[in-house]
Amino acid sequence: MKEIMETMDIAFPNLGIYLENVPKTFSIFGFQIAFYGVLIVTGIMSGLFMAQHVAKKEKVDTDIIWDLFLYVVFFAIVGARVYYVLFNFGAYKDNLLKIFHLREGGLAIYGGVIAAFITLYVFCRVKKQSFLQLADICVPGLVLGQVIGRWGNFMNREVFGEYTDNLFAMRLPISMVRERDISVSIAAHIVDGTNYIQVHPTFLYESLWNLVLLFFMLFYRRHKKFEGEMWLLYLGGYGIGRFWIEGIRTDQLYLIGTTIPVSQIVALICVAAAVAGDVIIRHRLHKAETKI
């Protein structure tokens, strides 16, 4: 494995994988297009088609999914940006116009998820639809979108964790990552005579975790006991994975005035709410069955 990496290379040394010249962008008719954006859009569209597929299985009009999609995408992007800016306000307070520079990055998935579910709730109230039924239909698509979208972080050389030498350890040229994402631990493990850092590929962990969650949801869907169970499964399943993955990331957002990662708190709340909701609903169903 090379000791001096070329600028655009990415390596997974313990897997024997060395990728040369992995681009961040490509050009069409002179326009530079970021792979990050392409993968995000691919994830969104794949999620839409997955939701339509599930809706057909549930015998729900797919036009509702299309109508919902237009609102959810817009407000999810707004929510993802607001969440990021709110918990990283120090980077914007001296130049508020930077808040609108989305091309510079800065979207937080939990902000997008929260905004998406709020939008879904309002949509269902206005359209007189069942929130829990539509949430169950949409969450497999949401997870699929996250599986694909996380690879945008790979192309951007971002969302990585602390130093590791485990099987999935990833090497990135120092010049290709943000200085603020290189922690003390990572810096201490930079070998003299090399030009790379070696880190946890947390984007990969989350993508694989969500892929397993997606397969389980698709398998379990036909066995669900009540409306909203898939939604609770998403909240709890993703929350568990996000909690431990967030703990090793170096680009954490913190609760204002603390060093507590805000996404870990949100993940814990989601897991607790999912477990409590599942237990309460199952208890009520059991009581109802015993009365019959």
Beta strands, then each sheet from edge to edge (+ up, - down):
strand 1: 10-12
strand 2: 17-19
strand 3: 25-28
strand 4: 31-34
strand 5: 170-173
strand 6: 196-199
sheet 1: 1+ 2-
sheet 2: 3+ 4-
sheet 3: 5+ 6-
end
